[in-house]
Amino acid sequence: MMTWFFPDQDIIEIHAEQLAALKLAAAAAPVRRARLCLHHDHADTVQEMVIAFCRDTYNRPHRHRNKSESFHVIEGRLAIVLFDDAGNPTRQVHLGPPGGSLPFLYRLSSDRWHAVLPLSEYVVIHETTTGPFELGQTEFATWSPDGTHHERVRHFLARLEGLLNPPASVNYEDAA
């Protein structure tokens, strides 16, 4: 399961030390990601999180019905792969931190299948989505590995990464 941290204060400030600790927590977590929730409860109508992903995490393709989500990259780079109902990739969105050659903000306002692929050792994002969060509300793609068979996951991720086409103007050195 993912590592979650909830705040106990009304005013939340995020500093570099917290991002470093979040990356360490992600590296120690079995699923290789961790989140610092900026909202106080799963029932909140706005869910805001700072999430650290390790390069080798698996974010199973999924979709959210009647929700929107946005990512703002703080550190690292990632690709969001969108799929049709049969599991064929239909679009890629490459993101990096502000100041580089990649866009740094993304928003999805439909229930399209998508997966997040970290492309650097660590990726740290600020995610905002609509709440409340209810376990089981996320619909996972049956055409994707469920995460319990590591060889299937490795093969699936290698196939997806092989299909990635970063924009020609991308300088990944700027986005690292």
Contact map, one row per residue, 1 for C-alpha under 8 A:
11100000000000000000000000001110000000000000000000000000000000000000000000000000000000000000000000000000000000000000000000000000000000000000000000000000000000000000000000000000
11110000000000000000000000001111111000000000000000000000000000000000000000000000000000000000000000000000000000000000000000000000000000000000000000000000000000000000000000000000
11111000000000000000000011001000111000000000000000000000000000000000000000000000000000000000000000000000000000000000000000000000000000000000000000000000000000000000000000000000
01111100000000000000000000000000011110000000000000000000000000000000000000000000000000000000000000000000000000000000000000000000000000000000000000000000000000000000000000000000
00111110000000000000000000000000001110000000000000000000000000000000000000000000000000000000000000000000000000000000000000000000000000000000000000000000000000000000000000000000
00011111000000000000000000000000000111111000000000000000000000000000000000000000000000000000000000000000000000000000000000000000000000000000000000000000000000000000000000000000
00001111100100000000000000000000000111110000000000000000000000000000000000000000000000000000000000000000000000000000000000000000000000000000000000000000000000000000000000000000
00000111110000000000000000000000000000010000000000000000000000000000000000000000000000000000000000000000000000000000000000000000000000000000000000000000000000000000000000000000
00000011111100000000000000000000000000000000000000000000000000000000000000000000000000000000000000000000000000000000000000000000000000000000000000000000000000000000000000000000
00000001111100000000000000000000000000000000000000000000000000000000000000000000000000000000000000000000000000000000000000000000000000000000000000000000000000000000000000000000
00000000111110000000000000000000000000000000000000000000000000000000000000000000000000000000000000000000000000000000000000000000000000000000000000000000000000000000000000000000
00000010111111000000000000000000000001000000000000000000000000000000000000000000000000000000000000000000000000000000000000000000000000000000000000000000000000000000000000000000
00000000001111100000000000000000000000000000000000000000000000000000000000000000000000000000000000000000000000000000000000000000000000000000000000000000000000000000000000000000
00000000000111110110000000000000000000000000000000000000000000000000000000000000000000000000000000000000000000000000000000000000000000000000000000000000000000000000000000000000
00000000000011111110000000000000000000000000000000000000000000000000000000000000000000000000000000000000000000000000000000000000000000000000000000000000000000000000000000000000
00000000000001111111000000000000000000000000000000000000000000000000000000000000000000000000000000000000000000000000000000000000000000000000000000000000000000000000000000000000
00000000000000111111100000000000000000000000000000000000000000000000000000000000000000000000000000000000000000000000000000000000000000000000000000000000000000000000000000000000
00000000000001111111110000000000000000000000000000000000000000000000000000000000000000000000000000000000000000000000000000000000000000000000000000000000000000000000000000000000
00000000000001111111111000000000000000000000000000010000000000000000000000000000000000000000000000000000000000000000000000010000000000000000000000000000000000000000000000000000
00000000000000011111111100000000000000000000000000000000000000000000000000000000000000000000000000000000000000000000000000000000000000000000000000000000000000000000000000000000
00000000000000001111111110000000000000000000000000000000000000000000000000000000000000000000000000000000000000000000000000000000000000000000000000000000000000000000000000000000
00000000000000000111111111000000011100000000000000110000000000000000000000000000000000000000000000000000000000000000000000000000000000000000000000000000000000000000000000000000
00000000000000000011111111100000110000000000000000011100000000000000000000000000000000000000000000000000000000000000000001000000000000000000000000000000000000000000000000000000
00000000000000000001111111110000000000000000000000000000000000000000000000000000000000000000000000000000000000000000000000000000000000000000000000000000000000000000000000000000
00100000000000000000111111111000110000000000000000000000000000000000000000000000000000000000000000000000000000000000000000000000000000000000000000000000000000000000000000000000
00100000000000000000011111111011110000000000000000011100000000000000000000000000000000000000000000000000000000000000000000000000000000000000000000000000000000000000000000000000
00000000000000000000001111111001100000000000000000000100000000000000000000000000000000000000000000000000000000000000000000000000000000000000000000000000000000000000000000000000
00000000000000000000000111111101000000000000000000000000000000000000000000000000000000000000000000000000000000000000000000000000000000000000000000000000000000000000000000000000
11100000000000000000000011111111110000000000000000000000000000000000000000000000000000000000000000000000000000000000000000000000000000000000000000000000000000000000000000000000
11000000000000000000000000011111000000000000000000000000000000000000000000000000000000000000000000000000000000000000000000000000000000000000000000000000000000000000000000000000
11000000000000000000000001001111100000000000000000000000110000000000000000000000000000000000000000000000000000000000000000000000000000000000000000000000000000000000000000000000
01000000000000000000000001111111110000000000000000001101100000000000000000000000000000000000000000000000000000000000000000000000000000000000000000000000000000000000000000000000
01100000000000000000001011101011111000000000000000111100100000000000000000000000000000000000000000000000000000000000000000000000000000000000000000000000000000000000000000000000
01110000000000000000011011001001111100000000000000111000000000000000000000000000000000000000000000000000000000000000000000000000000000000000000000000000000000000000000000000000
01111000000000000000010000000000111110000000000011110000000000000000000000000000000000000000000000000000000000000000000000000000000000000000000000000000000000000000000000000000
00011110000000000000010000000000011111000000000011100000000000000000000000000000000000000000000000000000000000000000000000000000000000000000000000000000000000000000000000000000
00011110000000000000000000000000001111110000001111000000000000000000000000000000000000000000000000000000000000000000000000000000000000000000000000000000000000000000000000000000
00000110000100000000000000000000000111110000001111000000000000000000000000000000000000000000000000000000000000000000000000000000000000000000000000000000000000000000000000000000
00000110000000000000000000000000000011111101011110000000000000000000000000000000000000000000000000000000000000000000000000000000000000000000000000000000000000000000000000000000
00000111000000000000000000000000000011111101000000000000000000000000000000000000000000000000000000000000000000000000000000000000000000000000000000000000000000000000000000000000
00000100000000000000000000000000000000111111000000000000000000000000000000000000000000000000000000000000000000000000000000000000000000000000000000000000000000000000000000000000
00000000000000000000000000000000000000111111001000000000000000000000000000000000000000000000000000000000000000000000000000000000001111000000000000000000000000000000000000000000
00000000000000000000000000000000000000001111100000000000000000000000000000000000000000000000000000000000000000000000000000000000001110000000000000000000000000000000000000000000
00000000000000000000000000000000000000111111111000000000000000000000000000000000000000000000000000000000000000000000000000000000001110000000000000000000000000000000000000000000
00000000000000000000000000000000000000000011111000000000000000000000000000000000000000000000000000000000000000000000000000000000011100000000000000000000000000000000000000000000
00000000000000000000000000000000000000100001111100000000000000000000000000000000000000000000000000000000000000000000000000000001111100000000000000000000000000000000000000000000
00000000000000000000000000000000000011100101111110000000000000000000000000000000000000000000000000000000000000000000000000000011111110000000000000000000000000000000000000000000
00000000000000000000000000000000000011100000011111000000000000000000000000000000000000000000000000000000000000000000000000000111100000000000000000000000000000000000000000000000
00000000000000000000000000000000001111100000001111100000000000000000000000000000000000000000000000000000000000000000000000000111000000000000000000000000000000000000000000000000
00000000000000000000000000000000001111000000000111110000000000000000000000000000000000000000000000000000000000000000000000011110000000000000000000000000000000000000000000000000
00000000000000000000010000000000111100000000000011111000000000000000000000000000000000000000000000000000000000000000000000011110000000000000000000000000000000000000000000000000
00000000000000000010011001000000111000000000000001111100000000000000000000000000000000000000000000000000000000000000000001111000000000000000000000000000000000000000000000000000
00000000000000000000001001000001110000000000000000111110100000000000000000000000000000000000000000000000000000000000010001110000000000000000000000000000000000000000000000000000
00000000000000000000001001100001100000000000000000011111100000000000000000000000000000000000000000000000000000000000010111100000000000000000000000000000000000000000000000000000
00000000000000000000000000000000000000000000000000001111100000000000000000000000000000000000000000000000000000000000111111100000000000000000000000000000000000000000000000000000
00000000000000000000000000000001000000000000000000000111110000000000000000000000000000000000000000000000000000000000010000000000000000000000000000000000000000000000000000000000
00000000000000000000000000000011100000000000000000001111111000000000000000000000000000000000000000000000000000000000010000000000000000000000000000000000000000000000000000000000
00000000000000000000000000000010000000000000000000000001111100000000000000000000000000000000000000000000000000000000100000000000000000000000000000100000100010000000000000000000
00000000000000000000000000000000000000000000000000000000111110000000000000000000000000000000000000000000000000000011100000000000000000000000000000000000000000000000000000000000
00000000000000000000000000000000000000000000000000000000011111000000000000000000000000000000000000000000000000000010000000000000000000000001100111100000000000000000000000000000
00000000000000000000000000000000000000000000000000000000001111100000000000000000000000000000000000000000000000001111000000000000000000000001100100000000000000000000000000000000
00000000000000000000000000000000000000000000000000000000000111110000000000000000000000000000000000000000000000001110000000000000000000000111100000000000000000000000000000000000
00000000000000000000000000000000000000000000000000000000000011111000000000000000000000000000000000000000000000111100000000000000000000000111100000000000000000000000000000000000
00000000000000000000000000000000000000000000000000000000000001111111000000000000000000000000000000000000000001110000000000000000000000001110000000000000000000000000000000000000
00000000000000000000000000000000000000000000000000000000000000111110000000000000000000000000000000000000000001100000000000000000000000000100000000000000000000000000000000000000
00000000000000000000000000000000000000000000000000000000000000011111000000000000000000000000000000000000000001100000000000000000000000000000000000000000000000000000000000000000
00000000000000000000000000000000000000000000000000000000000000011111100000000000000000000000000000000000000011100000000000000000111000000000000000000000000000000000000000000000
00000000000000000000000000000000000000000000000000000000000000010111110000000000000000000000000000000000001111000000000000000000110000000000000000000000000000000000000000000000
00000000000000000000000000000000000000000000000000000000000000000011111000000000000000000000000000000000001110000000000000000011110000000000000000000000000000000000000000000000
00000000000000000000000000000000000000000000000000000000000000000001111100000000000000000000000000000000111100000000000000000011100000000000000000000000000000000000000000000000
00000000000000000000000000000000000000000000000000000000000000000000111110000000000000000000000000000001111000000000000000001111000000000000000000000000000000000000000000000000
00000000000000000000000000000000000000000000000000000000000000000000011111000000000000000000000010000001110000000000000000001110000000000000000000000000000000000000000000000000
00000000000000000000000000000000000000000000000000000000000000000000001111111000000000000000001111000001100000000000000000111100000000000000000000000000000000000000000000000000
00000000000000000000000000000000000000000000000000000000000000000000000111110000000000000000000111000000000000000000000000111100000000000000000000000000000000000000000000000000
00000000000000000000000000000000000000000000000000000000000000000000000011111000000000000000000110000000000000000000000001111000000000000000000000000000000000000000000000000001
00000000000000000000000000000000000000000000000000000000000000000000000011111100000000000000000110000000000000000000001111110000000000000000000000000000000000000000000000000011
00000000000000000000000000000000000000000000000000000000000000000000000010111110000000000000011110000000000000000000011100100000000000000000000000000000000000000000000000000011
00000000000000000000000000000000000000000000000000000000000000000000000000011111000000000000011100000000000000000001111100100000000000000000000000000000000000000000000000000000
00000000000000000000000000000000000000000000000000000000000000000000000000001111100000000001111000000000000000000001111000000000000000000000000000000000000000000000000000000000
00000000000000000000000000000000000000000000000000000000000000000000000000000111110000000001110000000000000000000111100000000000000000000000000000000000000000000000000000000000
00000000000000000000000000000000000000000000000000000000000000000000000000000011111000001111100000000000000000000111100000000000000000000000000000000000000000000000000000000000
00000000000000000000000000000000000000000000000000000000000000000000000000000001111100001111000000000000000000011110000000000000000000000000000000000000000000000000000000000000
00000000000000000000000000000000000000000000000000000000000000000000000000000000111111111110000000000000000000011100000000000000000000000000000000000000000000000000000000000000
00000000000000000000000000000000000000000000000000000000000000000000000000000000011111111100000000000000000000011000000000000000000000000000000000000000000000000000000000000000
00000000000000000000000000000000000000000000000000000000000000000000000000000000001111110000000000000000000000001000000000000000000000000000000000000000000000000000000000000000
00000000000000000000000000000000000000000000000000000000000000000000000000000000001111110000000000000000000000000000000000000000000000000000001000000000000000000000000000000000
00000000000000000000000000000000000000000000000000000000000000000000000000000000001111111000000000000000000000000000000000000000000000000000101100000000000000000000000000000000
00000000000000000000000000000000000000000000000000000000000000000000000000000000001111111100000000000000000000000000000000000000000000000000000000000000000000000000000000000000
00000000000000000000000000000000000000000000000000000000000000000000000000000000111100111111000000000000000000000000000000000000000000000000000000000000000000000000000000000000
00000000000000000000000000000000000000000000000000000000000000000000000000000000111100011111000000000000000000000000000000000000000000000000000000000000000000000000000000000000
00000000000000000000000000000000000000000000000000000000000000000000000000000000111000001111100000000000000000000000000000000000000000000000000000000000000000000000000000000000
00000000000000000000000000000000000000000000000000000000000000000000000000000011110000001111110000000000000000000000000000000000000000000000000000000000000000000001100000000000
00000000000000000000000000000000000000000000000000000000000000000000000000000011100000000011111000000000010000000000000000000000000000000000000000000000000000000000000000000000
00000000000000000000000000000000000000000000000000000000000000000000000000001111000000000001111100000110000000000000000000000000000000000000000000000000000000000000011000000000
00000000000000000000000000000000000000000000000000000000000000000000000010001110000000000000111110000111110000000000000000000000000000000000000000000000000000000000000000000000
00000000000000000000000000000000000000000000000000000000000000000000000011111100000000000000011111011111000000000000000000000000000000000000000000000000000000000000000000000011
00000000000000000000000000000000000000000000000000000000000000000000000111111000000000000000001111110111000000000000000000000000000000000000000000000000000000000000000000000010
00000000000000000000000000000000000000000000000000000000000000000000000011000000000000000000000111110111000000000000000000000000000000000000000000000000000000000000000000000000
00000000000000000000000000000000000000000000000000000000000000000000000000000000000000000000000011111000000000000000000000000000000000000000000000000000000000000000000000000100
00000000000000000000000000000000000000000000000000000000000000000000000000000000000000000000000111111110000000000000000000000000000000000000000000000000000000000000000000100110
00000000000000000000000000000000000000000000000000000000000000000000000000000000000000000000000100111110000000000000000000000000000000000000000000000000000000000000000011110110
00000000000000000000000000000000000000000000000000000000000000000000000000000000000000000000011111011111000000000000000000000000000000000000000000000000000000000000000001000010
00000000000000000000000000000000000000000000000000000000000000000000000000000000000000000000011111011111110000000000000000000000000000000000000000000000000000000000000000000000
00000000000000000000000000000000000000000000000000000000000000000000001110000000000000000000001111000111110000000000000000000000000000000000000000000000000000000000000000000000
00000000000000000000000000000000000000000000000000000000000000000000011110000000000000000000001000000011111000000000000000000000000000000000000000000000000000000000000000000000
00000000000000000000000000000000000000000000000000000000000000000000011100000000000000000000101000000011111100000000000000000000000000000000000000000000000000000000000000000000
00000000000000000000000000000000000000000000000000000000000000000001111000000000000000000000000000000000111110000000000000000000000000000000000000000000000000000000000000000000
00000000000000000000000000000000000000000000000000000000000000000001110000000000000000000000000000000000011111000000000000000000000000000000000000000000000000000000000000000000
00000000000000000000000000000000000000000000000000000000000000000011100000000000000000000000000000000000001111100000000000000000000000000000000000000000000000000000000000000000
00000000000000000000000000000000000000000000000000000000000000011111000000000000000000000000000000000000000111110000000000000000000000000000000000000000000000000000000000000000
00000000000000000000000000000000000000000000000000000000000000111110000000000000000000000000000000000000000011111000000000000000000000000000000000000000000000000000000000000000
00000000000000000000000000000000000000000000000000000000000000110000000000000000011100000000000000000000000001111100000000000000000000000000000000000000000000000000000000000000
00000000000000000000000000000000000000000000000000000000000011100000000000000000011110000000000000000000000000111110000000000000000000000000100000000000000000000000000000000000
00000000000000000000000000000000000000000000000000000000000011100000000000000001111000000000000000000000000000011111000000000000000000000000000000000000000000000000000000000000
00000000000000000000000000000000000000000000000000000000001111000000000000000001110000000000000000000000000000001111100000000000000000000000000000000000000000000000000000000000
00000000000000000000000000000000000000000000000000000000001010000000000000000111100000000000000000000000000000000111110000000000000000000000000000000000000000000000000000000000
00000000000000000000000000000000000000000000000000000010011000000000000000000111100000000000000000000000000000000011111000000000000000000000000000000000000000000000000000000000
00000000000000000000000000000000000000000000000000001111100000000000000000001110000000000000000000000000000000000001111111100000000000000000000000000000000000000000000000000000
00000000000000000000000000000000000000000000000000000010000000000000000000011110000000000000000000000000000000000000111111100000000000000000000000000000000000000000000000000000
00000000000000000000000000000000000000000000000000000110000000000000000000011100000000000000000000000000000000000000011111100000000000000000000000000000000000000000000000000001
00000000000000000000000000000000000000000000000000000110000000000000000000010000000000000000000000000000000000000000011111100000000000000000000000000000000000000000000000000000
00000000000000000000001000000000000000000000000000011110000000000000000000110000000000000000000000000000000000000000011111110000000000000000000000000000000000000000000000000000
00000000000000000000000000000000000000000000000000011110000000000000000011111100000000000000000000000000000000000000011111111000000000000000000000000000000000000000000000000000
00000000000000000010000000000000000000000000000001111000000000000000000011110000000000000000000000000000000000000000000001111100000000000000000000000000000000000000000000000000
00000000000000000000000000000000000000000000000001110000000000000000001111100000000000000000000000000000000000000000000000111110000000000000000000000000000000000000000000000000
00000000000000000000000000000000000000000000000111100000000000000000001111000000000000000000000000000000000000000000000000011111000000000000000000000000000000000000000000000000
00000000000000000000000000000000000000000000001111100000000000000000111100000000000000000000000000000000000000000000000000001111100000000000000000000000000000000000000000000000
00000000000000000000000000000000000000000000011110000000000000000000111000000000000000000000000000000000000000000000000000000111110000000000000000000000000000000000000000000000
00000000000000000000000000000000000000000000011100000000000000000011110000000000000000000000000000000000000000000000000000000011111000000000000000000000000000000000000000000000
00000000000000000000000000000000000000000000111000000000000000000011100000000000000000000000000000000000000000000000000000000001111110000000000000000000000000000000000000000000
00000000000000000000000000000000000000000111111000000000000000000010000000000000000000000000000000000000000000000000000000000000111110000000000000000000000000000000000000000000
00000000000000000000000000000000000000000111111000000000000000000000000000000000000000000000000000000000000000000000000000000000011111000000000000000000000000000000000000000000
00000000000000000000000000000000000000000111001000000000000000000000000000000000000000000000000000000000000000000000000000000000011111101000000000000000000000000000000000000000
00000000000000000000000000000000000000000100000000000000000000000000000000000000000000000000000000000000000000000000000000000000000111111000000000000000000000000000000000000000
00000000000000000000000000000000000000000000000000000000000000000000000000000000000000000000000000000000000000000000000000000000000011111100000000000000000000000000000000000000
00000000000000000000000000000000000000000000000000000000000000000000000000000000000000000000000000000000000000000000000000000000000001111110000000000000000000000000000000000000
00000000000000000000000000000000000000000000000000000000000000010000000000000000000000000000000000000000000000000000000000000000000011111110000000000000000000000000000000000000
00000000000000000000000000000000000000000000000000000000000001111000000000000000000000000000000000000000000000000000000000000000000000111111000000000000000000000000000000000000
00000000000000000000000000000000000000000000000000000000000001110000000000000000000000000000000000000000000000000000000000000000000000011111100000000000000000000000000000000000
00000000000000000000000000000000000000000000000000000000000111100000000000000000000000000000000000000000000000000000000000000000000000000111110100000000000000000000000000000000
00000000000000000000000000000000000000000000000000000000000111100000000000000000000000100000000000000000000000001000000000000000000000000011111100000000000000000000000000000000
00000000000000000000000000000000000000000000000000000000000000000000000000000000000000000000000000000000000000000000000000000000000000000001111111000000000000000000000000000000
00000000000000000000000000000000000000000000000000000000000000000000000000000000000001100000000000000000000000000000000000000000000000000000111110000000000000000000000000000000
00000000000000000000000000000000000000000000000000000000000110000000000000000000000000100000000000000000000000000000000000000000000000000001111111000000000100000000000000000000
00000000000000000000000000000000000000000000000000000000000100000000000000000000000000000000000000000000000000000000000000000000000000000000011111111001100100000000000000000000
00000000000000000000000000000000000000000000000000000000000100000000000000000000000000000000000000000000000000000000000000000000000000000000010111111000100000000000000000000000
00000000000000000000000000000000000000000000000000000000010100000000000000000000000000000000000000000000000000000000000000000000000000000000000011111101100000000000000000000000
00000000000000000000000000000000000000000000000000000000000000000000000000000000000000000000000000000000000000000000000000000000000000000000000011111100000000000000000000000000
00000000000000000000000000000000000000000000000000000000000000000000000000000000000000000000000000000000000000000000000000000000000000000000000011111111100000000000000000000000
00000000000000000000000000000000000000000000000000000000000000000000000000000000000000000000000000000000000000000000000000000000000000000000000000111111110000000000000000000000
00000000000000000000000000000000000000000000000000000000000000000000000000000000000000000000000000000000000000000000000000000000000000000000000000001111111000000000000000000000
00000000000000000000000000000000000000000000000000000000000000000000000000000000000000000000000000000000000000000000000000000000000000000000000010101111111100000000000000000000
00000000000000000000000000000000000000000000000000000000010000000000000000000000000000000000000000000000000000000000000000000000000000000000000011101111111110000000000000000000
00000000000000000000000000000000000000000000000000000000000000000000000000000000000000000000000000000000000000000000000000000000000000000000000000000111111111000000000000000000
00000000000000000000000000000000000000000000000000000000000000000000000000000000000000000000000000000000000000000000000000000000000000000000000000000011111111100000000000000000
00000000000000000000000000000000000000000000000000000000000000000000000000000000000000000000000000000000000000000000000000000000000000000000000110000001111111110000000000000000
00000000000000000000000000000000000000000000000000000000010000000000000000000000000000000000000000000000000000000000000000000000000000000000000000000000111111111000000000000000
00000000000000000000000000000000000000000000000000000000000000000000000000000000000000000000000000000000000000000000000000000000000000000000000000000000011111111100000000000000
00000000000000000000000000000000000000000000000000000000000000000000000000000000000000000000000000000000000000000000000000000000000000000000000000000000001111111110000000000000
00000000000000000000000000000000000000000000000000000000000000000000000000000000000000000000000000000000000000000000000000000000000000000000000000000000000111111111000000000000
00000000000000000000000000000000000000000000000000000000000000000000000000000000000000000000000000000000000000000000000000000000000000000000000000000000000011111111000000000000
00000000000000000000000000000000000000000000000000000000000000000000000000000000000000000000000000000000000000000000000000000000000000000000000000000000000001111111000000000000
00000000000000000000000000000000000000000000000000000000000000000000000000000000000000000000000000000000000000000000000000000000000000000000000000000000000000111111100000000000
00000000000000000000000000000000000000000000000000000000000000000000000000000000000000000001000000000000000000000000000000000000000000000000000000000000000000011111110000000000
00000000000000000000000000000000000000000000000000000000000000000000000000000000000000000001000000000000000000000000000000000000000000000000000000000000000000000011111000000000
00000000000000000000000000000000000000000000000000000000000000000000000000000000000000000000010000000000000000000000000000000000000000000000000000000000000000000001111101000000
00000000000000000000000000000000000000000000000000000000000000000000000000000000000000000000010000000000000000000000000000000000000000000000000000000000000000000000111111000000
00000000000000000000000000000000000000000000000000000000000000000000000000000000000000000000000000000000000000000000000000000000000000000000000000000000000000000000011111000000
00000000000000000000000000000000000000000000000000000000000000000000000000000000000000000000000000001000000000000000000000000000000000000000000000000000000000000000001111100000
00000000000000000000000000000000000000000000000000000000000000000000000000000000000000000000000000001100000000000000000000000000000000000000000000000000000000000000011111110000
00000000000000000000000000000000000000000000000000000000000000000000000000000000000000000000000000011000000000000000000000000000000000000000000000000000000000000000000011111110
00000000000000000000000000000000000000000000000000000000000000000000000000000000000000000000000000001000000000000000000000000000000000000000000000000000000000000000000001111111
00000000000000000000000000000000000000000000000000000000000000000000000000000000000000000000000000000000000000000000000000000000000000000000000000000000000000000000000000111111
00000000000000000000000000000000000000000000000000000000000000000000000000000000000000000000000000111000000000000000000000000000000000000000000000000000000000000000000000111111
00000000000000000000000000000000000000000000000000000000000000000000000000011000000000000000000110011100000000000000000000000000000000000000000000000000000000000000000000111111
00000000000000000000000000000000000000000000000000000000000000000000000000111000000000000000000100000000000000000000000100000000000000000000000000000000000000000000000000011111
